[in-house]
């Protein structure tokens, strides 16, 4: 879903103002419209789709609670991205801690579940293989890749929310594809 | 996969993402016609894009929103936007005013009144009044009194209330120089900190 943003006018601005005034209905609509890319941001950080919905719930709650802190309504998208990403990073720390505990427990046994994901993770289906490869990408490349492929955002839009130059977005997307090709060339390509 | 020039790889990626201008697209098309390796790379990237897009949509698309707005905690107090440094320009203004006050005080300062010639001689020594058309001769012993110079160093401290509510102290060293007639040998010794 591409952003419906024209130069100088953003149809979401009145919605944001309504949310800031405490309008729950407006907030519900806003969540419905943007939930997918919020999912994408969280997935980009976590690298796994388990728990994405829980983190999204936390992120949206934070958006509701802190909407009064948004200083420039025109910049709502980077603000939403930042809140979402922070929620995902916090959740990611919990996941890492859990994994580390599991590894310590598993060291006494034979298997080491929860190892760093590699190309061989995932099911035998094509989707599973591709998702596993995307998961195996460094978050640096995975985040813009997911925003591009889940939401269809342009480089400029990705650069705006991530707060980086357009050239950097392009570089990361090139490298993401290179890594995915290396990972998938013997399986699905 | 054999090597494909990095610039061509970038063009391929940007083409797939719909970010290519007309000239660049022509350049890429020419490269694809003459370079089968570039063509193969483009096919692979296109396949990756299609597969990844479908997989991500399959895994993450959900029409169900993750929370019920009605169940959100109420915001009992209207949220107030955080105010950052409104009126920050008052700070340099206040500092400027303080410095101006120091300069004015410096120039308007007069040396403290001390014993004058008039005071010592009991008359207006600096005023000569002709008597019968002649200037009266001075009486007593006249000496070239000269002048003494005295410097007084002090420190002015100004308090300026900052925007954040704190008081900022501005300390300014100042030196005052006083010149006054030197007293004669018989005069009482000055006690003004020479």
Interface residues (C-beta under 8 A of the other chain):
Chain A: X20 X21 X22 X24 X25 X27 X28 X31 X32 X35 X36 X39 X40 X43 X49 X52 X53 X54 X56 X57 X60 X61 X64 X65 X66 X67 X68 X69 X70 X71 X126 X127 X128 X130 X131 X134 X145 X146 X148 X149 X150 X154 X155 X170 X173 X174 X177 X178 X180 X181 X184 X185 X188 X189
Chain B: X1 X9 X10 X13 X14 X17 X18 X19 X41 X44 X45 X47 X48 X49 X51 X52 X53 X54 X55 X56 X57 X58 X59 X60 X61 X62 X65 X66 X67 X69 X70 X72 X73 X74 X75 X78 X79 X80 X81 X82 X84
